[in-house]
């Protein structure tokens, strides 16, 4: 087993720029409960120590600090994601849009779920504009961002991004949001314009604080289910792709790379996503229809970096150590042959995942990470 000769930042950049890396980079996605279990098992006091122990190349995320209005209701500004404006870690409370959330324990992890949708009762653009104050990029303090990369110069930096249709679904509710695409397209277009512009301006200001330092930006949407797209290609092309391209162009103009997070069976729309400029695809859920690893690599490996690929619906939580080890090696061989792969779980590892399976994932990745380059 060779020793590392690159920093994590250099390793990510080598893969993204399609130059030679010393090994495949490894990323980490897990619920907070899972991380705490892993820390205890390994005897690590901090997540940074954990990453070092398992040779994980996790990016450091930079974000501004909220300084906007409190809205006169229960509101924890520190729990809101600056990119989406949504509540991400509060137990119960509101986000920047007035959506209400509650923490729900699923037995394998605690997730914050939206229980009241701020725009669910409106029917027209006029009603929304009369009652809603859209979040502004001015509500955030970006001056703290340079300090967040100090001491992290050897790590890839993640900053900015967008996932506006996710926000729209929280604002309207999943069912109504889907109906709106057919019955109320004017309202969808209006709201998405507002949401994209907010994300665009916020991302631009992050880049301005640390010019040339951001490595990756997530331009995301969940468009796939287990066996097909959630929405028709025509709907995706009308409502999402043109706006996503504007954000992608900003990322590229700023010297960063686009990681497109998109769960499920998205094979039908993948050529369109490549055409608008995504650089890397996450999470590569290869058990879903049309997402065969060998086919994806053969058809798109010359234009697309693959990120993820280690199944956390079956293999990681329920497989044996030997099955995890085999899947990691298969991913390195199928997705990493000749470069272009970042090893990671397909999504957040849950707390029911055996600790030894998680350790095996990264130990195997480190052991074989240079074998197929």
RALIN-V266457 format. One record per helix or strand of 3 or more residues. SS is the DSSP state (~ for helix, > for strand). FROM is the first residue (numbers start at 1). LEN is the number of residues. If there is no record, write none. Layout:
# RALIN-V266457
ss=<SS,SS>
from=<FROM,FROM>
len=<LEN,LEN>
This chain:
# RALIN-V266457
ss=<~,~,~,>,~,>,>,>,~,~,~,>,~,~,~,>,~,>,~,>,~,>,~,~,>,~>
from=<8,32,47,60,77,92,100,110,125,137,145,157,164,174,185,216,233,257,267,280,293,305,315,321,341,355>
len=<9,11,7,3,3,3,6,7,7,3,4,6,9,10,25,4,21,5,9,4,8,6,4,14,5,14>
